[in-house]
Amino acid sequence: MSRLGTVVRFEFVRAVKKPAFWIGTLALPVVIVIVSLLVGIGQAAGTDSVVSGSSATKTPFRYVDHSGLVSESVAAKWGGSPSTDADADRAAVRSGDLDAFISFPSSPSTSPITVDAADRGLFANGGYSSLAERVLEQSVAATVDDPETVELLRSPPATDVTTYADGQVAPGWLSIVPPFLYVAAFFGLVILLAARMVTVVVEEKENRISEMILTAVTAGDLIRGKVIAMLLVGFVQVGVFVIPGLVGMLAVLPLVASQLGGLTIDPWRMLVGALLLVGGVLLASGLFVAVGAAVPSIKDASALQSAAIFALIIPLYAAFFVMTTPTSPVAAFFTYFPTFTPVTAMVRNAVGSLSVTESVVCIVEVFVAAGLLLWFAEYLFRHSVAQYGSKVTLRQIVSWRRRSVSARDGSGVPARVRAWSAVAPPIAGAAASRARGRQRRGPTTAARAASSPGGASGPTGRTPP
């Protein structure tokens, strides 16, 4: 009788009943919100400081104009005066007697403006560049009589682009948000499940109670129950993150929708993303369970666990390249390599570069790879469950497989059953021959003693032993 439900219920209840689970689950979103607010406030203050420090301000400076474009009146308004000795002015800057010396080239459109200035700090030094650019810009604008032309020179015009696909307005940047949530959910689940999946598999081996557990439940039911329970625990934790995130997103979307385009939901892309998420989580679970089944302790699992996580999330580092060049060979490799497929396919699906055929192939590949990994993880656990103190090696896996193959003939009958079938008839025949021999030899010793003159007690009157 299957005990899968019992294992799932036990593992899930044991995990969610721990106070540390809820403290960690609820504290993390709070910490993220607080840190985000602090960073946002600090960044806003820092940005204002940087902008104010790098903006042009009136500064005493000397300048040389090789272009003939700089207006003396404009330069004077910003604190500048023509230089009569460029070398002396540069020396004054180095000695600290002059704030800045600016040299305008003969062709500012092709050659840079050079500035020698006193150091004000990494961010405040940008004010010298702004000063030189502002002086040249206003000098050129002063020679133009049309205010509209002056405004165009100072700031490029804004554009409003509307694109069409299949006769309808194509969705904007906000269209990638709903399917891209699957990528964020997968990343969160991988991080949350990695340690749990490995721990629940290794803990019985560390406590050395595996044999006792396997007397009541099969290895397959035990592994599958643990995987399902930890997936449910992971979805509970993700739900704690996702619900506040969705509320915040719904509050922010109306503010940015006009700049980024309307929010549209493509049912096909959402379906593909959901299937890729489920298959990817199962694949990750199989990978983590295999790691736990291959090691005797949590300490030994740390290196393999890190490698497994890296194998799943490394496509995030190439996400921009995959989005911009989806037809390149590198993007194809990331799309179809089994452990890279979930993230890469979900990213391409979010931006709309994953075709229907590619979607079907990726979904099938992910689920097949997940099934194979889960089977292999169960195989490792079943054979190494009582192996304490040493890791599973490739040589051991090969030897297990060889013994399994040699233990069966073409009919699938195990070798020990064939051996018993071979020896059972001779054993039965030998037993029958010994019985017939006793019948031919006549009465047994006890029967002969009972028929002697002394009777059953013998000549001494005592019962023979």
C-alpha positions in Angstrom: 0.0 0.0 0.0 1.4 3.4 -1.0 2.3 5.8 1.9 2.9 8.8 -0.4 0.2 10.9 1.2 1.5 10.1 4.7 5.0 11.2 3.8 3.7 14.4 2.1 1.6 15.3 5.1 4.3 14.6 7.6 7.0 16.6 5.9 4.8 19.6 5.1 3.3 19.8 8.5 6.7 19.4 10.2 8.1 22.3 8.1 5.3 24.8 8.4 4.8 24.1 12.2 8.3 25.4 13.0 8.3 29.0 14.3 11.6 29.6 12.5 9.9 28.9 9.2 7.3 31.7 9.6 9.8 34.1 11.2 12.1 33.7 8.2 9.3 33.8 5.7 7.6 36.9 7.0 10.7 38.7 8.1 12.4 38.6 4.7 9.7 40.6 2.8 9.7 43.2 5.6 13.5 43.5 5.5 13.4 43.8 1.7 10.8 46.6 1.8 12.7 48.5 4.5 16.0 48.2 2.7 14.4 49.2 -0.6 12.9 52.3 1.1 16.2 53.3 2.7 18.1 52.7 -0.5 15.5 54.7 -2.5 15.6 57.6 -0.1 19.4 57.6 0.1 19.7 57.3 -3.7 17.3 60.2 -4.2 19.3 62.3 -1.8 22.6 61.2 -3.4 21.3 61.9 -6.9 20.2 65.4 -5.9 23.7 65.9 -4.4 25.5 64.6 -7.4 23.3 66.6 -9.8 23.8 69.8 -7.9 27.5 69.1 -7.6 28.0 68.4 -11.3 25.8 71.2 -12.5 27.3 74.3 -13.9 27.9 77.1 -11.4 29.5 80.5 -11.7 33.2 79.9 -11.4 36.3 82.2 -11.9 38.1 80.8 -14.9 40.2 81.9 -17.9 39.7 80.6 -21.4 41.2 80.5 -24.9 38.8 80.3 -27.8 40.2 78.8 -31.0 36.7 78.3 -32.5 35.5 82.0 -32.5 32.2 80.8 -31.2 32.4 81.9 -27.5 30.8 85.1 -26.6 32.7 87.2 -24.1 29.5 88.5 -22.5 28.2 84.9 -22.0 31.6 83.8 -20.6 31.7 86.8 -18.3 28.2 85.9 -16.9 29.7 82.5 -15.8 32.8 84.1 -14.3 35.1 83.7 -17.3 37.6 86.1 -18.9 39.9 85.7 -21.9 43.4 84.4 -21.3 46.4 86.4 -22.3 49.0 83.8 -21.3 47.7 80.2 -21.5 50.9 78.7 -19.9 50.7 81.1 -17.0 47.1 80.4 -16.4 47.7 76.6 -16.4 50.5 77.2 -13.9 48.1 79.2 -11.8 45.6 76.3 -11.8 48.3 73.9 -10.6 49.4 76.2 -7.9 45.8 76.8 -6.7 45.6 80.5 -7.6 43.0 79.9 -10.4 40.0 77.6 -10.3 39.9 76.6 -14.0 41.4 77.1 -17.4 39.3 76.1 -20.5 40.6 75.7 -24.0 37.9 75.7 -26.7 39.2 73.9 -29.9 38.8 75.2 -33.4 36.2 72.5 -34.1 34.2 71.6 -31.0 32.0 69.2 -32.9 35.0 66.9 -33.6 37.6 67.8 -30.9 37.0 67.8 -27.1 37.1 70.9 -24.9 40.1 70.7 -22.6 39.8 71.8 -19.0 42.5 72.3 -16.3 40.9 72.8 -12.9 41.4 72.5 -9.2 40.1 69.3 -7.7 36.7 69.5 -6.0 36.0 65.7 -5.5 34.9 62.9 -7.8 31.4 64.1 -8.3 31.8 67.9 -8.1 34.5 67.8 -10.8 31.7 67.2 -13.3 30.7 70.8 -12.8 33.7 72.0 -14.9 32.5 70.0 -17.9 29.0 71.4 -17.5 30.4 74.9 -17.2 32.4 74.7 -20.5 29.4 73.1 -22.3 27.0 75.7 -21.0 29.2 78.6 -22.0 29.6 77.2 -25.6 25.9 76.3 -25.9 24.7 79.8 -24.8 27.2 81.5 -27.0 26.0 79.7 -30.1 22.3 80.2 -29.1 23.0 83.9 -28.8 23.8 84.1 -32.5 20.4 82.5 -33.4 17.4 84.8 -33.6 14.6 82.1 -33.7 13.6 81.0 -30.2 12.3 77.7 -31.5 15.7 76.9 -33.1 17.4 77.8 -29.8 15.1 75.4 -27.9 15.8 72.6 -30.4 19.5 73.2 -30.0 19.2 73.0 -26.2 17.0 69.9 -26.0 16.1 67.4 -28.7 12.4 67.0 -29.5 10.3 64.2 -27.9 9.0 61.3 -30.0 5.8 59.2 -29.7 6.1 55.9 -31.5 3.2 53.6 -32.3 4.0 50.2 -33.8 1.7 47.7 -35.4 1.7 43.8 -35.6 -0.8 41.9 -37.6 -2.9 45.0 -38.2 -3.1 45.9 -34.5 -1.2 48.1 -32.2 1.8 46.2 -30.8 2.1 46.0 -27.0 4.7 48.1 -25.3 7.3 47.3 -22.7 4.7 46.5 -20.0 3.6 43.4 -22.0 6.7 41.6 -20.9 5.9 42.1 -17.2 3.3 39.3 -16.7 5.3 36.5 -18.3 8.6 37.8 -16.8 7.1 37.1 -13.3 7.6 33.4 -14.0 11.4 34.1 -14.2 11.3 35.8 -10.8 9.2 33.0 -9.3 11.6 30.4 -10.6 14.6 32.2 -9.2 13.0 32.6 -5.8 11.9 28.9 -5.7 15.4 27.7 -6.6 16.9 29.7 -3.9 14.3 28.7 -1.3 14.2 25.0 -2.3 17.9 24.3 -2.7 18.8 23.9 1.0 15.4 22.3 1.9 15.5 19.6 -0.8 19.1 18.6 0.1 18.4 18.6 3.8 15.3 16.5 3.8 17.1 13.8 1.8 20.3 13.8 3.8 18.8 14.0 7.3 17.8 10.4 7.5 21.2 9.3 6.3 22.9 11.5 8.9 20.6 10.2 11.7 21.0 6.6 10.5 17.3 5.8 10.7 16.8 5.1 7.0 16.5 1.4 7.4 13.8 1.8 10.0 11.8 4.2 7.8 12.1 2.0 4.8 10.4 -0.9 6.6 7.2 1.1 6.5 7.5 3.0 3.2 9.3 2.4 -0.1 12.2 4.5 -1.2 10.2 5.8 -4.2 7.3 6.9 -2.0 9.7 8.5 0.5 11.6 10.5 -2.1 8.4 11.6 -4.0 6.7 12.5 -0.8 9.6 14.7 0.3 9.8 16.4 -3.1 6.0 17.2 -3.1 6.0 18.4 0.5 9.0 20.7 -0.1 7.4 22.1 -3.3 4.3 22.9 -1.3 6.4 24.6 1.3 8.2 26.6 -1.4 4.9 27.7 -3.0 3.8 29.0 0.5 6.9 31.1 0.8 6.7 32.4 -2.8 3.0 33.3 -2.1 4.1 35.4 0.8 6.4 37.4 -1.5 4.2 37.5 -4.6 1.0 38.8 -3.0 2.6 42.0 -1.6 4.5 42.4 -4.9 1.4 42.1 -7.0 -0.3 44.7 -4.8 2.6 47.1 -5.2 2.8 46.5 -8.9 -0.9 47.2 -9.4 -0.4 50.5 -7.5 2.6 51.5 -9.6 1.4 50.4 -13.1 -1.1 53.3 -13.6 1.7 55.8 -13.0 4.0 54.4 -15.7 1.5 52.8 -18.1 1.4 55.9 -20.3 5.2 56.0 -20.8 5.7 52.3 -21.3 2.5 51.3 -23.1 -0.6 49.5 -21.9 -0.4 46.3 -19.9 -1.5 43.4 -22.1 -1.7 39.7 -21.2 -1.0 37.1 -23.9 -2.8 33.9 -22.9 -0.3 31.7 -25.0 2.8 33.3 -23.4 1.3 33.0 -19.9 0.5 29.3 -20.5 4.0 28.6 -21.9 5.6 30.4 -19.0 3.5 28.4 -16.4 4.5 25.1 -18.0 8.1 26.1 -18.1 8.0 27.2 -14.5 6.4 23.9 -13.3 8.9 21.8 -15.4 11.8 23.9 -14.3 10.9 23.5 -10.6 10.6 19.8 -11.0 14.0 19.7 -12.8 15.6 21.7 -10.0 14.0 19.4 -7.4 15.4 16.4 -9.1 18.9 18.0 -9.3 18.8 18.9 -5.6 17.5 15.5 -4.5 20.2 13.8 -6.5 22.8 15.9 -4.7 21.3 14.9 -1.3 21.2 11.2 -2.2 24.9 11.3 -3.3 26.4 12.6 -0.1 26.4 11.4 3.5 26.0 14.7 5.3 25.0 18.4 4.8 28.6 19.5 5.1 29.5 17.3 2.1 26.6 18.7 0.1 27.5 22.4 0.2 29.8 22.3 -2.9 27.5 20.2 -5.0 24.5 22.3 -4.0 26.2 25.5 -5.1 27.2 24.0 -8.4 23.5 22.9 -8.9 22.2 26.4 -8.2 24.8 27.9 -10.5 23.8 25.5 -13.3 20.2 26.6 -13.1 20.6 30.4 -12.8 23.6 31.1 -14.9 21.4 32.0 -18.0 20.3 35.1 -16.0 23.8 36.6 -16.7 23.2 36.1 -20.4 19.6 37.2 -20.4 20.1 40.6 -22.1 22.2 38.9 -24.8 19.5 36.2 -25.4 16.8 38.9 -25.5 18.6 41.0 -28.1 20.0 38.2 -30.3 17.6 35.3 -30.0 18.7 33.7 -33.3 22.4 33.5 -32.5 24.1 30.1 -31.9 24.9 31.1 -28.3 21.2 31.8 -27.6 20.3 28.4 -29.1 22.7 26.7 -26.9 21.3 28.4 -23.8 17.8 27.6 -25.0 18.2 23.8 -25.4 20.8 22.9 -22.8 18.7 21.1 -20.2 19.6 23.0 -17.0 19.6 26.3 -18.9 16.3 25.8 -20.7 13.9 26.9 -18.0 15.3 30.4 -17.5 16.4 31.0 -21.1 13.0 29.9 -22.5 11.1 31.9 -20.0 13.1 35.0 -20.8 12.6 34.6 -24.6 8.9 33.8 -24.0 8.5 37.0 -22.0 9.9 39.2 -24.9 8.0 37.3 -27.5 11.0 35.8 -29.4 10.1 32.1 -28.6 8.1 30.6 -31.5 5.4 28.0 -31.0 7.6 25.2 -32.2 10.4 26.2 -29.9 7.9 26.6 -27.0 6.7 23.0 -27.4 10.2 21.6 -27.8 11.4 23.4 -24.6 8.4 22.3 -22.6 8.8 18.7 -23.6 12.6 18.8 -23.0 12.2 20.3 -19.5 9.6 17.7 -18.4 11.6 14.8 -19.8 14.8 16.0 -18.2 12.9 16.5 -14.9 11.5 13.0 -15.0 15.0 11.5 -15.7 16.6 13.5 -12.9 13.9 12.5 -10.4 14.2 8.8 -11.4 18.0 9.0 -11.1 17.7 10.7 -7.7 15.4 7.9 -6.5 17.8 5.3 -7.9 20.7 6.9 -6.0 18.8 7.1 -2.7 17.6 3.5 -2.9 21.1 2.2 -3.4 23.0 4.6 -1.1 20.5 5.0 1.7 22.6 2.8 4.1 25.9 4.1 2.9 27.3 6.2 5.8 30.5 8.3 5.8 31.3 8.2 2.1 30.0 9.9 -1.1 28.6 8.0 -4.0 31.1 7.6 -6.8 30.6 7.0 -10.5 32.3 3.6 -10.1 29.7 2.6 -7.6 26.9 3.7 -9.8 28.3 1.6 -12.7 28.7 -1.4 -10.4 25.1 -1.1 -9.2 23.9 -1.1 -12.7 26.1 -4.1 -13.7 24.8 -6.1 -10.8 21.2 -5.2 -11.7 21.7 -6.3 -15.3 23.5 -9.5 -14.4 20.8 -10.3 -11.9 18.3 -10.8 -14.6 18.1 -13.1 -17.7 16.1 -12.6 -20.8 12.8 -13.5 -19.0 13.4 -11.0 -16.3 13.7 -13.6 -13.5 16.1 -12.6 -10.7 19.3 -14.7 -10.4 18.6 -15.9 -6.8 15.2 -17.2 -7.9 16.9 -19.1 -10.8 19.5 -20.5 -8.4 16.9 -21.7 -6.0 14.9 -23.3 -8.8 18.1 -25.1 -9.9 19.0 -26.5 -6.5 15.5 -27.2 -5.2 14.9 -30.5 -7.1 18.2 -32.2 -6.1 17.6 -31.2 -2.5 14.1 -32.7 -2.6 15.3 -35.9 -4.3 18.1 -36.4 -1.7 15.5 -36.0 1.1 13.3 -38.7 -0.5 16.2 -41.1 -0.9 17.2 -40.8 2.8 13.6 -41.6 3.8 13.5 -44.7 1.6 16.8 -45.9 3.1 15.5 -45.6 6.6 12.5 -47.8 5.7 14.8 -50.5 4.2 17.1 -50.6 7.3 14.1 -51.6 9.5 13.2 -50.3 12.9 15.0 -47.5 14.4 17.3 -47.8 17.5 14.5 -46.7 19.8 12.1 -49.3 18.3 14.6 -52.1 18.8 15.2 -51.1 22.4 11.5 -51.1 23.1 11.2 -54.7 21.8 14.1 -56.1 23.8 13.5 -58.4 26.9 14.0 -55.5 29.3 11.2 -53.7 27.6 11.3 -50.1 27.1 13.4 -49.7 30.3 16.1 -52.1 29.1 18.0 -54.6 31.2 18.7 -52.2 34.0 15.1 -51.1 34.3 15.9 -47.6 33.3 14.5 -45.9 30.3 17.2 -45.4 27.7 18.1 -41.9 27.1 
